[in-house]
Amino acid sequence: MSALIQKLKAVNFKEDFINFPLYIISRPFKGFGDLKYENRGSPYFAFAMMVLLCLFNICDSTYKGFIITGYYSENMVVNTPYVLIMTIAPVILFVLGNWSVTTITNGSGSLKQIFMVYAYASFPKLILDVIGLVLSNVVTAEEAAFSTFFYAFGTVAFMLYLFIGLVMIHEYTFTKSLLMVILTILAMCIIVFVLSLFITLTNEVFVFFSTVFKEIAMRF
């Protein structure tokens, strides 16, 4: 516990949580290059971003305006565990998928660096999504496009920063980077398929042994 406290004290919050994220927004190539070659950035910021993304998605499911959603959400029950899983699972899938692909294609980025790139790329998206959420509660039907624009722009910005970050940490060419993204998506699909298959088989085994146990119990 004391070691963790000492590590937290060593974190430069102004640099890692404010200056460097804003620096990446303004100069993404240089910023992600510094992340790789000068060890700028902090994994604590990456984990903080995951927490903030979870909180935002919960707020987004609860407080998004009627103009955007098309229904009132005041009395809506939000399935918080589902929202958390749908926020964290894509991150884990992407990081593992990208790492598994780049490991066999001579990518130089580590698992930690991939995770940090994802987190820092999510920073501008979070800002734009928050603006979109706030606007969704104040705009009229004719102005709804303004709110939708910030959500869409946030997604585009995230994909752009993520791509630039992956290019910088893996040291790929543009063409090879595009191929790497396609293979990463394929790897994510394979991971989901294998997990689904494993869960299904595990459930079948559980049902089989449960049935056998009940048959034995009935005989005695």
Secondary structure by P-SEA (a helix, b strand, c coil): caaaaaaaaaccccccccaaaaaaaacaaaaaaaacccccccaaaaaaaaaaaaaaaaaaacccccccccccccccccaaaaaaaaaaaaaaaaaaaaaaaaaaacccccaaaaaaaaaaaaaaaaaaaaaaaaaaaccccccaaaaaaaaaaaaaaaaaaaaaaaaaaacccaaaaaaaaaaaaaaaaaaaaaaaaaaaaaaaaaaaaaaaaaaaaaac
